[in-house]
Amino acid sequence: MLVDSHCHLDFPGLVEDQAGVVARAEAAGVRVLQTISTRLSTFAALHRLAEAHANVWCSVGVHPHQADEEGPATAEPLLAMVDHAKVIGIGEAGLDYFYQNSTPQNQATGFRAHIAAARASGLPLIVHTRDADEDTLAILEDELAKGRFEAVIHCYSSSPALGHRAVELGFYLGIGGMLTFKRAEELRATVKELPLERLLLETDAPYLAPEPYRGKRNEPALVAHVAARLAALKELSVAEIEAATSDNFFRLFAKAKRPD
C-alpha cells in the first residue's frame, strides 16, 4: 500500500475528475490520500470531497499565500473544524518568501495560530516553507518551547540543515517528485542520510510531477514513481519503502484509519 500524504484534489486539473483521480490512484496501489486545505473559505467543499471517498482524508488550514486575506490570527477558527471525522491534520501553513503574496508578519501570525491549533487538538501540523528556512525553524523551535506538537515539513527540498534539524526536533519530512528531478543531487544526498522512519511520500498534485512526467499534470497515482526512486536511493525494495512510509503516515496522522 502507498499513501499520498499531500495532494490538492480540489485544485483545477484534478477537481474536474475526482472519481477518476481516486480510481487511478487505487489502481496504482495508492490506497490512502490526504487532500490539503489552503483556505478556510473553501474548507466546506474540501471536506465534502473527502467525505465522498472512503480513503480520502483532509486537513484544515490557510496557506501562507492567503495569510493577508484569511489569517487566521488565532487558533479558534481552525479548532472549530477539527472535530469533523475526516480532518486529520492542521495546515498547510508556514512561511513563503519566494512569492511574497502575503506579508511576512501575517504569515508568521498565521503560522503560530496553526501551531497553537495543532498543539490544542493533538493533530499534526503540515508545514509549508519556501525561501524561509531560518525563520521557519526559529518559529518552530520557539513554539516547541511552549509545548510539544507534531509536524511534517511538506515537500522537503530545502537545505540539508533544515532536513536534519527537523528530524532532530522529532518532525517528519514529506518527499515528493523533486526527488526524481535530474538536478536534485543535493536533495537525494540529504534524503539518503535521513532516517527512513521520518519520511512520508507525497505528490503535491497537481504540481511537481515526478520524472518521467515532469512538466505535466501531477496526480496521486504518480507517487509510485517517488517510492521507486526512494527505494533505489535507500537500497531497499519498493515493498519496504511502501510499508515504512505508510506506517510513518499512520503514526503521524493517527486519526486516519487504515483501509481494510
C-alpha positions as CSV (number, residue, x, y, z in Angstrom):
1,M,0.0,0.0,0.0
2,L,1.1,3.5,-0.9
3,V,-0.1,6.7,0.7
4,D,-0.1,10.2,-0.9
5,S,0.2,12.3,2.2
6,H,-0.2,15.7,0.5
7,C,-2.3,16.5,-2.6
8,H,-4.9,19.0,-3.7
9,L,-7.9,17.2,-5.1
10,D,-9.9,20.4,-5.1
11,F,-7.5,22.3,-7.4
12,P,-8.0,22.8,-11.2
13,G,-6.7,19.8,-13.1
14,L,-7.9,17.3,-10.5
15,V,-11.3,18.6,-9.2
16,E,-12.9,18.1,-12.6
17,D,-12.2,14.3,-12.4
18,Q,-12.2,13.5,-8.7
19,A,-13.6,9.9,-9.2
20,G,-11.1,9.2,-12.0
21,V,-8.1,10.5,-10.0
22,V,-9.0,8.4,-7.0
23,A,-9.6,5.3,-9.1
24,R,-6.3,5.7,-10.9
25,A,-4.5,6.1,-7.6
26,E,-6.1,2.9,-6.3
27,A,-5.1,1.1,-9.4
28,A,-1.5,2.2,-8.8
29,G,-1.6,0.9,-5.2
30,V,-2.1,4.3,-3.7
31,R,-4.9,3.4,-1.3
32,V,-4.9,6.5,1.0
33,L,-4.9,10.2,0.1
34,Q,-4.8,13.3,2.1
35,T,-6.1,16.4,0.3
36,I,-4.8,19.6,1.9
37,S,-6.6,22.7,2.9
38,T,-5.3,26.1,1.7
39,R,-8.2,28.4,2.6
40,L,-10.9,28.3,5.3
41,S,-13.3,29.8,2.9
42,T,-13.1,26.7,0.7
43,F,-12.9,24.1,3.6
44,A,-16.5,23.0,3.4
45,A,-16.2,21.9,-0.2
46,L,-12.9,20.2,0.5
47,H,-14.4,18.3,3.4
48,R,-17.3,17.2,1.3
49,L,-14.8,15.9,-1.3
50,A,-13.1,13.9,1.4
51,E,-16.4,12.5,2.7
52,A,-17.3,11.3,-0.8
53,H,-14.4,8.8,-0.8
54,A,-13.7,6.3,1.9
55,N,-9.9,6.5,1.8
56,V,-9.6,10.3,1.2
57,W,-8.8,12.4,4.3
58,C,-8.3,16.1,4.6
59,S,-6.7,18.9,6.7
60,V,-7.9,22.3,7.7
61,G,-5.7,25.4,7.3
62,V,-4.6,28.5,5.4
63,H,-1.7,28.6,3.0
64,P,0.8,31.4,3.7
65,H,-0.1,32.8,0.3
66,Q,-3.6,33.6,1.7
67,A,-2.4,34.9,5.1
68,D,-3.3,38.5,4.3
69,E,-6.8,37.5,3.3
70,E,-7.7,34.8,5.7
71,G,-5.2,34.8,8.6
72,P,-6.0,33.2,10.9
73,A,-5.0,35.4,13.8
74,T,-5.8,32.8,16.5
75,A,-6.3,29.0,16.7
76,E,-10.0,29.3,17.2
77,P,-11.3,29.2,13.6
78,L,-9.1,26.1,13.0
79,L,-10.2,24.4,16.1
80,A,-13.8,24.9,15.2
81,M,-13.2,22.4,12.3
82,V,-11.1,19.7,13.8
83,D,-13.9,17.5,15.1
84,H,-15.0,16.6,11.6
85,A,-14.4,12.9,11.2
86,K,-12.3,13.3,8.0
87,V,-10.0,16.1,9.4
88,I,-6.6,14.6,10.3
89,G,-4.2,17.5,10.1
90,I,-3.7,21.2,10.5
91,G,-2.4,23.2,7.6
92,E,-0.8,23.7,5.3
93,A,0.7,26.7,7.0
94,G,4.1,28.3,7.3
95,L,6.3,30.9,5.5
96,D,6.8,31.6,1.8
97,Y,9.1,34.4,1.0
98,F,9.5,33.4,-2.7
99,Y,6.3,34.8,-4.0
100,Q,5.5,37.3,-1.1
101,N,1.8,37.0,-1.7
102,S,1.3,37.9,1.9
103,T,3.3,40.0,4.3
104,P,5.9,38.1,6.4
105,Q,4.2,39.5,9.6
106,N,0.8,38.0,8.7
107,Q,2.4,34.7,7.6
108,A,4.1,34.4,10.9
109,T,1.0,35.2,12.8
110,G,-1.0,32.6,10.9
111,F,1.8,30.1,11.3
112,R,1.8,30.5,15.1
113,A,-2.0,30.2,15.1
114,H,-1.8,26.9,13.2
115,I,0.8,25.6,15.7
116,A,-1.4,26.5,18.6
117,A,-4.3,24.6,16.9
118,A,-2.0,21.6,16.4
119,R,-0.9,21.7,20.0
120,A,-4.5,22.1,21.3
121,S,-6.1,19.5,19.0
122,G,-3.3,16.9,19.0
123,L,-3.4,16.8,15.2
124,P,-0.1,17.1,13.3
125,L,0.9,20.4,11.6
126,I,1.6,20.4,7.9
127,V,4.4,23.0,7.3
128,H,5.0,24.9,4.1
129,T,8.4,26.7,3.8
130,R,10.0,28.3,0.8
131,D,13.0,30.6,0.9
132,A,12.3,30.9,4.7
133,D,14.3,28.1,6.3
134,E,15.8,30.1,9.1
135,D,12.6,31.9,10.1
136,T,10.6,28.7,9.8
137,L,13.0,26.9,12.2
138,A,13.1,29.8,14.6
139,I,9.3,29.8,14.9
140,L,9.1,26.0,15.2
141,E,11.7,25.9,17.9
142,D,10.2,28.9,19.8
143,E,6.8,27.2,19.8
144,L,8.2,23.9,20.8
145,A,9.4,25.6,24.0
146,K,5.8,26.4,24.8
147,G,4.6,22.8,24.4
148,R,5.0,19.7,22.2
149,F,3.3,19.4,18.8
150,E,3.9,17.0,15.9
151,A,4.7,18.2,12.4
152,V,5.7,17.3,8.8
153,I,7.8,19.6,6.6
154,H,5.8,19.2,3.4
155,C,7.6,19.0,0.0
156,Y,11.0,18.9,1.6
157,S,13.5,20.3,-0.9
158,S,15.3,22.9,1.2
159,S,18.7,22.9,2.8
160,P,20.3,19.8,4.3
161,A,20.4,21.8,7.6
162,L,16.6,22.1,7.6
163,G,16.1,18.4,7.0
164,H,18.5,17.3,9.7
165,R,17.2,19.8,12.2
166,A,13.6,18.9,11.6
167,V,14.4,15.2,12.3
168,E,16.3,16.3,15.5
169,L,13.2,18.1,16.6
170,G,11.2,14.9,16.1
171,F,9.4,16.0,12.9
172,Y,8.7,14.2,9.6
173,L,9.6,15.2,6.1
174,G,7.3,14.9,3.0
175,I,9.2,13.6,0.0
176,G,7.8,14.3,-3.4
177,G,8.5,14.5,-7.1
178,M,11.5,16.7,-6.7
179,L,13.5,13.7,-5.5
180,T,13.3,12.3,-9.1
181,F,14.5,15.6,-10.8
182,K,17.8,15.3,-12.7
183,R,19.4,18.2,-10.9
184,A,18.3,17.3,-7.4
185,E,21.6,15.7,-6.4
186,E,21.9,17.6,-3.1
187,L,18.3,16.6,-2.2
188,R,18.9,13.0,-2.9
189,A,22.2,13.0,-0.9
190,T,20.4,14.5,2.1
191,V,17.4,12.2,1.9
192,K,19.8,9.2,1.7
193,E,21.2,10.3,5.0
194,L,17.9,10.9,6.7
195,P,16.2,8.1,8.7
196,L,13.5,6.3,6.8
197,E,11.3,6.3,9.8
198,R,10.9,10.1,9.4
199,L,9.9,10.1,5.8
200,L,6.5,10.4,4.1
201,L,5.6,10.2,0.4
202,E,3.6,12.9,-1.3
203,T,2.8,14.4,-4.7
204,D,1.6,17.9,-4.0
205,A,-0.6,17.2,-7.1
206,P,-1.5,18.7,-9.4
207,Y,2.1,20.2,-9.1
208,L,5.6,18.8,-9.3
209,A,5.1,15.7,-11.3
210,P,8.0,13.3,-11.0
211,E,10.2,12.1,-13.8
212,P,9.3,11.0,-16.5
213,Y,6.2,13.1,-16.2
214,R,7.8,16.4,-15.2
215,G,6.1,19.4,-16.7
216,K,2.7,17.6,-16.9
217,R,-0.2,17.5,-14.5
218,N,0.7,15.5,-11.4
219,E,-1.8,13.2,-9.7
220,P,-1.7,10.8,-6.7
221,A,-1.1,7.7,-8.8
222,L,2.4,9.0,-9.7
223,V,3.6,8.8,-6.1
224,A,4.6,5.3,-7.1
225,H,7.5,6.9,-9.0
226,V,8.7,8.7,-5.9
227,A,8.5,5.5,-4.0
228,A,10.6,3.7,-6.6
229,R,13.3,6.5,-6.6
230,L,13.4,6.5,-2.8
231,A,13.8,2.7,-2.8
232,A,16.8,2.9,-5.1
233,L,18.3,5.7,-3.0
234,K,17.9,3.7,0.2
235,E,18.9,0.4,-1.5
236,L,15.7,-1.2,-0.3
237,S,12.8,-2.9,-2.1
238,V,9.8,-0.8,-3.2
239,A,7.7,-3.0,-0.9
240,E,9.9,-2.0,2.1
241,I,9.5,1.7,1.2
242,E,5.8,1.3,0.8
243,A,5.5,-0.4,4.2
244,A,7.7,2.0,6.1
245,T,6.3,5.2,4.7
246,S,2.7,4.0,5.2
247,D,3.5,3.1,8.8
248,N,5.0,6.6,9.2
249,F,1.9,8.2,7.9
250,F,-0.5,6.4,10.2
251,R,1.8,7.0,13.1
252,L,1.8,10.8,12.5
253,F,-1.8,11.1,11.2
254,A,-3.1,8.8,13.9
255,K,-6.8,9.9,13.3
256,A,-6.7,8.3,9.8
257,K,-7.9,4.7,9.6
258,R,-6.0,2.1,7.6
259,P,-8.1,0.7,4.7
260,D,-9.3,-2.9,5.1
